Amino acid sequence: MPDKRQLQAVMFTDIHGYSARMGEDEQNTVRVVREHREIVRAALAQHSGREVRTIGDAFLVLFDAAVDAVQCAIAIQTALARRNQELPAKDQVHVRIGINVGDVLIGEEGELYGEAVNIAARVEPLAPPGGICVTTSVHAQVHRAVSEPFESLGEVPLKNIERPPALYVLRLGAEPSPRRPTRSRRALVAGAAVALTALGVGAAWLMSSWTPRATRAVAVSSIPEAEAAYEKAVEAYSLGEQARAARLAEAASQADPASPRIWLLRRFASTDQTAGALALERATALSRDQQDGTAALIRLVDATDREAGAGIAHDHASPLGPRWDEWQARNPDDVLGAFIRAQMYPRHGDDTAFHATDAKRVHLDVIELREFMASHPRWVVAHEHLARQLSAAGLDEAKATLEAGLAACPECTALRFDLAGLLYAYEHFDDARREATTVLAQDPAMALDARSLLANIALWTYDEPERLRLQALVLAPDTPGVQRSQFGTAHAAGLIAQGRAADAQALYAATIDLDIGERRVDDAATTLMTQAGYLVFLDEVARVEPLLPRYAELMAMPELGSLQRNRLGLDDLVQRGWLAWERRDSRAARELAKRMRELPPERTAGCDTVTAVRNLDAIADAIDGKELDVTLLAKGCWGHLLRARLFATMNDERAFEEWEAVVAAPECLPDSPGQVRANVGLGERHLQRGDRDAVARCVKAARHMWGTPDPDLHLTKRLVALEKALEG
């Protein structure tokens, strides 16, 4: 089906303060979000809204008419305001809604494109909590049909939008504001300028006890509550505590929404990339008419982001380099700004050494970061940032960076945990265990993270009693449900990688039950699809069939988001296709491909239906012995394994070429099940050719990857057969 262009009203919504609430009281927030979804979906049903996507607390909705979108938004805010009147503050919900109207390009997979969608996404964060923000194109169509008065914000610049639209606000159900609402962009910027005339205490003062350099205050806010929250946020950010920094920065911006400096901090403290980008947009808009150091820094950050988006390298040859140098010369005591410059636009030595790995070039001499760390040794985030960059080049440089940070700040457990994770990644398990155990003893707040890492170390050192002990501690009832779920999914993947399908399936099942019990149905769907995918990957297709009732169970739950519903429905057909392959039933595979082609667009939005249909057709062709058009199949490691499986079904020698590609491809090396499958397949080929040395090499490689897998796995039986053949 070709792409379609339609005139649509686009609505985005999200819950104000959602990230902070999740960090403070996860279970209550999940319950509140579920109730909010019911209210939103009831309004959508009444006003002909089509839910396109739901992610966490956010909705993306399409309407055929702008008036329907605005009336739906009013209905949502009115219902939420009525609900909030009867509840304590911790249970209240304040939603932002943004609406735009324009041409929307709807792709053949149901995905949305076009400036109309981008503008709606940019407008939503500008709505007040409990209010609605609309563009001038919406206002022109609905202002006579809506009794509530709109406030004009004037033209507001939006990131990557050439012509800034005029915006209008409805404040239905809005939270009380300590300031009179501004009525134009000029007034908004003027208010920010007034706020910045009084000197606050900023990051430079905060770090004065950490560095011998003299510092001066950086203008932040004239509101004491905002200033105090900002200071704490910078401190948390410097210590690598990004989630806490994000919550504090959000609290600071709530206290003073007109401070560009606070919004700039939110750009870097945010744990969500989209939220960070929107925070920078707000900072840019607020500082547009200002000429101080913060405004100049914001403009440099925005320009650097744009360069990165255009693929321009950040080095001494880039035109932005001199501007960064000039800014730093004029603002030598802006500590946060210095770190921002160091991570975004570092200077490199003329004879910089490079290390090439996986087609990446990694700087080993990053002057700016090293200079910053020398002056501010207790800025944990600087050590973390450099260590992440250097880890791609090998263990030693990254390890030395983290150890230097610990020498300056022995009590900084975040650095020690990073060191433990780095050592674990490079399979230095004894050293990783020692560092993680130290974290566990030093910092109760990081006990869960440390135990999770220790459990993974026990898994890969085959210390089963210790693994089970730690798993029980991590999965204890007093552990927050989201963290139990995250550990269960990740740890089950490790068990699969060792060929321990039975243990992995038990952990997957428990994790899905936990997510369903706490109404995280979208998470349960993701875990279920992951579980089924791994079983297919292991050639244990028959074990997928008992999972199919779970697919139906989740599809019947109203809490399942529309995007996840589409993905789960498509994945159900894909798994049934592999069952058809297992039974060598090409007719069933072709019928499933036909059903997939006939799905309406709203059932395939956000899904790669084209690839799924091609794979089902290929399964049917392989069963029937027809020639495969391999150019249409998946690429990369998964593509090699898929083609190897299908060629093996056809007794085609090309299966062995695909297995050899898996063994040789760098991107496939971390994939234990894939490596085992490839080495077993190659071992069987070499056995047929009588090359016992090659068989021995393949068996050794497979055993190195797997250790002691489940004996009843199909792959295990094939591996054991090769070992017996060598003995004979």
N, C-alpha and C positions, 0 to 999 in steps of 0.2 A: 504494500500500500504506500503510495507516495506521501511525502510530507504535506500537511494541510495548513493553510494560513487562515486564521479566524479572528474576528474582532471579539475580544473577551474582556471581562472585568476580572482582575487578578487580585486575590486577597491573601495576605500573609498574617499569621497571628503567632504570638508567643507569650509566655507568662513572665511578667516582670520579676526579676530576682530568682529565677528558677535554679540556676547553678548554685547560688549561695544556699538556698533552702535544701537542696540535695545534700550539700556538705554538712548542714546542721542537723537535719532530721530526715533521713532518707525515706523511712517507711511512711511517715506522715505525708511527705511530699508526694510519694507515689500514689497514695490514696487520694490526695487532693487533685492531682493531675487526672486521675481516672474520672473523678466527678466532673472536672472541667471539660473533659472530652465528651461526656454525655450531654452536657449543656450545649456545647458547640455543635455536635452532630444533630441534636434536635432542631437547632436553629437552621442548619443547612437543609434539613429535610423540608422545613416549612418555606424556605425561600429559594428552592431550586439550585442549591449550591452543589458542585461536584468536587468531592474530596479527591485531590490528586496525590497528596503525600502527607504523611504524619511522621514526624521525627521527634521523639521525646515529648516536649511540651508544645511543639510548633505544628501549625497546619498550613498547607498550601491548597487553595480552593479556587475554582473557576466558576464564573457566572456568565450567563448570556447577556445580562443587562446590568449596568452600573447601579441602577436604583435597587435591584435585588441584592446586590453586594452590600450596599450601605444599610439597607433595612435589616439585612441579616446581621451585620456588625452591631447595629443598635440593639437588636434583640439579644445578642450574646452579652453585650455589656450591661444591658438592663437586667437580665437574668442573674448575672454574676453579682451585680450591685445589690440586688434583692437578697441573694444568698449570703453575701458578706455581712449584711446588717445583723444577721442572727448568729454570727460566729465570732470567736476570738480572733485576734490578729494572726496567730500562727496558722489558722485554717482558712484565711481569706485568700482569694485569688484575684490578682489585678493583671489584666491582659492588655497588651498593645496590639492594635490592628492597623495594618496599612493596606490601602487599596489604590490601584491604578487601572486604567482602561486603555487598550490599544491592541495592535495586531500581535497575535501569539502564533508562533510556528509550532505545530504539533507533529513531532516526528513519527516515523512508521512504528517505532517501539513505544509510542505514547509519551516520550519525553518532551519537555517544553523548552522553547528557545525564544529569543527576541528581547528587544529593549524594554518592552512593556513589563515583562517578568522581572528583569533586573531592577527597574525603577521601583516596582512594588516591594521588592526585597529591601531596597535601600530606604524606602519611606517608612516601613513598619517600625524600626527602632526610634524614629523621631516622634512617634505618637506618645502622649503621656500615658502612664499606667492607668488603665481604666478608660482610655480614650481611643479615638480613631483619627488617623492621619490620611488624607486623600490628596491626590494631585488635582491640578486645575481642570484636567479633562473630565475627571469624575465630578468635581464641584459644579461644572457648567451644566451637567446633565441632571443633577439631583437636588440642587439647593432649593428649588421651588417645591420639591416633593417631600422635603424633610422639614419638620417644624422646628427642630433644634437649631440654634445659630452656630455658624462656623466662625472660627477665628483664623485670620490670615497670617501666615508666617512669611509671606513674601517669597521671593525666589531663593531657594536653598541649594547650594552646590552639592551634587552627589557624585561619588567616585565613579570614574569611567563613563559618565553621562555628559555629553558635550554641552547640551543646552539645559541649564538647571531649571526644573519646573517650579512653578508657584505651588505652594502647599497650603492646605487648610486643615484645621483641627477641630474635632468634636470632643468635648471633655466629659462624656457620659460616664458616670461611675468612677471618675478619676480620684486618685488619692489626694488629700489636701496638700497644697504646695506652700512652702514657707515664703514664696515670692509671688508677686503678681505675674500672671502669665504674660509673656511677651507677645506682641502683635505683629512683629515684622522681623525679618532677618537683621536689619540694621539695629533695631532695639536689642536683639539677642546678642549681637557682637558688642554693642556698647556696654551691656551689662557685664559681659565677660571682661571688658577692658577695666571697668570700675573694680571688679573683684581682684584684678591682678595689680592694682596700684599699691595695695598694702602688702608689705613683705611678710610671707609666712615662713615657717620652718620647714625646710625640704630635705631632700636626700643628702645634700652636702653636709648639713648639720648632723644628720643621723649617723654618718660615717666618720665624724670627726674623731671619735675615740678609736677608730680602726686604722687611722693613717696619720703620719706626722705632718702632712701638708695642711696649710691653713685653708679654711673653707669660708664661703659666705653663703647666706641663705638664697634659695631659689624661690621665686614667686610661685605660690601654689593656690592659696585661697584666703579670703578674709573671714571665712566661716570656721570657727575653732573645731567643730565636729569633723568637718571635711579635712582640715589640716591634720588632725590627729589620726584619722583613718588612713590618710595618705602616707604618713610617716610609718605607720605599722605595716602598710602594704609594701612599701619599698624595702623595709627590713625583711619581711617574709620572702619577697622576691629575691633579695640578695642571698638569702640562705637556701635558695632552691626550693622553697615551699610554695610552689606555684598555685596550687588549689587554694591555699589560705590567702595568698596575695590577691588572687582573683576576687575572692569574697570581700576582702577589705577594700580593694579598689572600687568595687561596685558600690559598697557602702559609702565611700568617699564621694562618688559621683552622684549618689542619691542626695547627699547632704548639700552638695554644690554642683548642680548639673551644668554650670556655665564655666567651669574651670578647664581650659584646654590641657593643662599639665596633668590633671587626673585622668582625662580621657586618653592621653598619650600613654600613661602607665598601664591603663587597661588594654591598650594594643599589645603590650608585651607580656602582661601578667595573665591574659586570658588563656584558658586551656582549650578554647574552641577557635579554630582559624577564622571562621566566618565572623564570630563575635569580635575578634581582634581587628579584623578589617573594618567592620562597622564602627568600632571605637575610634579608629584612626580617622574615618570620615567625619565623625563628630568633632574630634580635636581640630581637624583642618578647617571645618566650617567656623568654629568658635574663634580661631586665631587668624582668620583671613585678613582682617584689617590691622593686625598688630605687628610690631617690629622688634619685639624683645627676643631674648635668647631661646625661650621655649617655642615661640612661633617659628623662628628660623629652624629649630631642631625638627619640629613637626613637618615643615615643608621638605626638609632633607629626607626624613623617614619616608614620606609619601613618594618623593621622587625616586628613592632607592627601591622601594617596592615596585614602582612602575618599571624601572630598569630590569629588575629581576623577572617580572612578568614578561618582558620583551626578550629575555634570554641574553641580556648584556652582562658580560663578566664584570665583577667588582674588583678591579685592580688599579694600579697606579696610572694606567693609560686611560681610564674612564674619565669623562668630563666632570663627574660629580666629586672626584677625589679632592681637587683643590677647594671646593666649597666645604667639604667636611673638614679639611685642614684649617680653613679660615674660621669656621664655627668653633672648633676646639680651641684655637688660639684666643678667641674672644671670650670663651666661657670655660676657663681652665678649672673652675671649681665645681662644675656641674657633674657630680659623680655618676648619677644615673645616665646622663647624656653621654658621658665618656664610655660607659659600658655599652650603651646602645650603638655608639659609633664603632666600638671594638668588635661587636658581633655582626653588625650589618655591613660595615665598610672597612675592614682591616687593611692596614698597609703591610706589604710583604717586602722582605729583603730583596736586593737586586740579584743575589745568587741563591734565591729560594730553592730548597730541595723539594722535589716532588716524588710522590709514590703513586704508581699506577696500579689500580685494582678495580676489576669489573668496569673497565672503561671510564673510571673516575680519576681525576687528578686531585690529590690531597696536599695542601700546603703543610709543610713540616716546620716552617719558620714563620709564625704569625706574630709579627712584632707588636701590633696594637694590643692584642689580648695578653701577651706576656708582660708588656709594660703595665697594663692595667692591673694584672694580678700581683706584680711586684709592689705597686703602690697600695693595693687593697687586697691583701692576702686572705682576708676573711670573707670576701665575696664568693660564696660557694658556687653561685650560678656561673661565674666566670670560669672556674675550674671545670665545671660540668660541661660547659659549652665547648671549651677547647678539647677536653677529653673525648667528647662525642665526635668532633671533627677528626681527631688523630686516630681514633679506634679503627677507622677503615684502613689505615696504613699498617696496623699491627698492634700488638699488645704493649710494647715497651714504652713508647712515647705517651700513650694515653694513661698508662699506669703511673708513670713518673709525674704526670700532671696532677692526678688525684692525690698521690702521696704528698706532693708539695703542698696542696691545699690542706691536707690533714696535719701536716707539720705546723702550719700556721694556725689551724683551728682544730685541735684534737677532739673537741666535743661536738663537732659538726657531723652528726650521724648520717645526714643525707649524703655527704661525700663518701663516707665509709660504705654505705649501702651501694652507691654507684660503683665503688671499687669492687665490692663483692660480685655485683652483676657483671662487670667487665671480666673478672677472673673466671666466672662461671661460663660466660660466652666463649672464652678461649680454652675451656675444659681444664682449667687449673682448679680442680674441685676441692682439694685440701685447703688451699689458700682462700678460696671463695667461702668455704665453710667456716674458717676461722674468722674472717671479717664479718660475715653475717651473724655469727654467734656473738661477736662483740657488740654489734648493733642491737641485738636482742637484749643484751644485758644493760646497755647504756640508755636506751630510749624506749620506754613502754609504748609511746605513740606510734612507733614503727614496728611493733612486735608482729603484727599481722603480715606486713611486707617481708620481714625477715624470716618468719616461719614458712611463708609461701616459697621463698627462694631456697631455704634449707630442704623443704620437701622435694623440690625439683633436683637439688643436688643428690639427695638420697635416691631418687629415681634413677639417675644416671650413674650412680656408683653402686647400684643394685643392693642397697641396704634396705630391704623390704620392711623389717620391723620398724626402723626409724621413719621410713616414708609413711607407713600407716599411722604411726604415732603423731607425726606432724600434720598429716591430712586430717586426722580427727580433731586436732586443735584448731586448724584453720576453718574447718566446716562446723565448728561448735555452734549451737543455737544462738549464742550471744554475739556472734559475728554478723555484721550487717549483711542482709540478703544479697545485695548487689555484689559485694566482695566475695561472698561464698560462690556465687554464680560465676564470676570471672575466674576464680581459681579453678573451679570444677571444669570449666570448658578448656582452659589452658593446660591443666594437668592431664586431662583425658587425652588431649592431643599428644602429649609426651608419651603416654602409655601406648597409644596407637603407633607412634614412631618406633617403639620397641617391639611391636608385634603382639602386644598384650590386649587383644581385642575384647576379651571377656571383662577384664577390669575396667577398660575404657568405657564399654557399654554400660556397665553398672553406674559409673560416675556420671556419664552423660544422662542416663535416665533419672538419677537423683537430682541433677542440676535442672533438668526440664521440669520435674515435679516441683522443685523449689520456685522456679520462675512462674509457673502456672499458679501455685498457691499464693504468691505475692502479686499476681496479676501483671507480671511483666511478660505478656504474651508474645510481644515482638522478639524479646530476647530468647524465649523458649523456641520460637520458630527458627531463629538463627542457629541455635545449638542443635536442633533436630536436623536441619539441612547439613550442618557440618558433620554430624555423626554419620548420616547416610552417605555423604560424599567420601568420608574416610573408608567406610566399609567397601564401597565400590573400588576405591583406590587400592585396597588390599586384595582385590579379587574375591571378596567375600560377599558377592552380590546376593546370595540366597538369604543372608542375614538382614537384608534390607526389608524383605517382605513383612516381617512382624512389626516394622515401624510404620507401615502405611496407615493403620488405624489412628496413630498419633497425628499424622497429617490431617486426617478428617476431623479429629477432635479439636485441633487448633483452628482449622478453617471455620469451624462452627462458633468460635468465640467472638463476641462483638468487639472485644477490646483489641483484636488484631488490627493493626494499621493497614490501610489500603495498599501501600507499597509492599509490605510484608505479605499481605494476602495474595497479591499477584505473584510474588517470588515463590511463595510456598506452593501455590497451585501449579506453577510451571515446573517446579522441582519435583512435585509428585508425578507428573507425566514423564519427566526425565528418568526418575528411578524406576518407574514401570517399564520404560524402554530398556533399561539394563536387565531387568528381570526377563524381558522378552529375549534379550541376547543370551542370557543364561540358559534359557529353554530352547534356544535356536528357533524362535518363532518370529520369522520375518514379517508375517502378516500382521501380527500384533504390533510390531514396531512401526510399520507403515500406517496403521490405523491411529496410533498415538501421534505420529507426525501430522497426519491429516487433522486430528482434533486440535493440535497446537496452532496450525495455520488458520483455523476457523475461529479462534478466540477473538472476541471483540476487542477494540483498542483499549477500552478501560480495564480489561483483564490482563493486559500485557504491559501497561505503563511501567517504566522503570526496569524492564527485564530485557535480556538479550535473547529474544525469541528466535532471531535468525540463526545464531550459532546452535541453539538447542535443536531446532528443526534439522539443520544440516547433520548434527551428530546422530539423530534418530534415523535419518535417511541412510547415513553411513553404516549404522548398525545393521539395518535391514539388508543393504547391499552386501555387506561382509558375510552375513548368514547365507545369502543366496549365491555367494561366490562371484559377484559382479565387480568390475573394476572400480576402484575408489578414486574420486577426485580429491586427493589429499590437500590440494591448495585451499579447499573450502573448510578444512577442519581447523581446530584450535592450534595456536602457535605455542612456542616455548616448551617447557618441561612437560606440562600436561598434554600438549599436542603430541610429543614424541611417544608418551606412554599410551595415549589413545590409539594412535596409528599402530603401535606395536601390538596392542591387544587385538585390533581388528585384523591386521595382517596374519597374526598367529591363528586366528579363527579360520582364515582362508588357507593356512599352511603355506603362506607366502614368505619367501626368504627375506623380504624387505623388513620383516619384524625384527630380525637381528640387527639390521642397520639402525633401526630406531632405538633399540636397547643400547647399542654402542654410543649413540648420540646422548642418551641419558647419562651414561657413565662419564662421558667427556664434558658435557655442558656444565659450566660453572654455576649457573642458576639452579641446577638440579642437585648439586652436592649436598645441601642441607636437608634434602628430602629423603629420610631413611627408608620409608616404604617403597618409594620409587626406585632408589638405588638397589634395594633387595630384589625387587621384581626384575630389574634390568640384569643384575648379576646372575640370578637364577636362570633367566631366559638365555643369557649368553653361555652359562655353564652347560645347559642342556644342549646347546648348539655345538660347543666344543667337545662334549662327550660323544655326540654323533660322529664327529670328525676324528675322534680318537686322540685328541690333544689333552692328555691328563694334566699336564702342568697348567694349562690355561684353565681347566676345570678347577684345579686346586686354588688358583688365584681368585676366581669368581666366588668360590665357597668361602674363602677366608674374608673377602670383602663383605659378603653378605652377613657372616657371623659377627664381624666387627661392628656392623650397623645394628644388629638385632640382639645379640647376646642370647637370651633364653625366651624366645617367643612362645605363644600358645601352641601346644603340639597338634591341636586339631585344625589349625589354619591350613588352607590349601597351599599357601606358599611355604609354610613350614614343612609340610609333607614332601613337597618337591625338593626343598633344600636337603632334607634328611636322605632322600633318595639319591641325590648327588653324592653326599658323603659316603653312603654305603657303596655306591659304584666305585668311588676312589679306594675304599678299603678292599674291594674285591679285585 
